[in-house]
């Protein structure tokens, strides 16, 4: 796993992980958790939406929680396949509007 655009001007950046979940086996939780481990290993504080998994929540509930986590972040890490995800593309647009550093999984 490798990233581009690491926010070098921030000592310990807060990084939100975005990527596809809906329709993916196990809601893509293993990929989110692997990214979280990697980001923590290189010095980031991580906001991992996969930590909020609750079968009683709706997609809209998850997005509301995600918006809060994004607003508390310095950067966003985009998992592969994010472009095909309605939620991740929305999160990407919000990150751009807020001026977050956006990093992409290679």
Phi, psi and omega in degrees: 000133182217150181234161173241160176068031178303129183288087187291342182278356181244128185298307179229086184292149172267120187241125175268135179263128178236143178178178182288141176230310184298129177082000180259141178307134181057024182055023178066017182303318179302322179292318178298316181292324176296317178296319179299316179299315180299312182296320177296320180297330180262012169106010182266152163272135190246136169253107185249108181297340178294340177291344183265011186303124180208115184299342180278351183273147176270169175303318180296321176300314179299318181295321178299316178295320180297320180300321177295313181297320179297319182294342179264006187252157175263335187211165177230136178250117184265119175287154176306141179088002183301330184295340182266001184254125178302314181293315182293325178292324175295316178299320178299315179299318179294317178300318177298314182296327180274355179077024177289150170290131180247126182244149184237134175294132180268000000 
